[in-house]
Amino acid sequence: AFDVQHDDQTLTITTFLKATRVPQNEGVLFFHLFDAEDNFIMGDDRLLHDGFYPTPEWKVDELQKISRTVLLNDLPAGTYNIHMGIYSSDTIARWSVDAAHTPANHADVIEIATITIDGN
């Protein structure tokens, strides 16, 4: 599940994650914004729980609530797609995801929302 709130200056995303097996490496959660032409615009990559609850300590099926607020840095008016995923902090290899919102041919990223910035 995802909750996405935004105005023209900030974006807040809350998501719930669950490990199907105990991660062996520390995970980095990313949110990336793409414009209508699928160009990468900006991203926010940080350790899950900002490193306060390392992913190798997670329990299988334990629900993790993650909230992030990022500045949109005066993005121009337009429509933006938000992608989310996790990668290993030491190898940069993306973790596979299991969600209904996975774009075709991408088993390691979830398209969680489309937002519109008015630019006012």
Helices and strands as residue ranges (DSSP letters): E 2-6, E 10-18, E 27-35, E 40-47, G 48-51, G 55-57, E 63-71, E 78-88, E 110-117
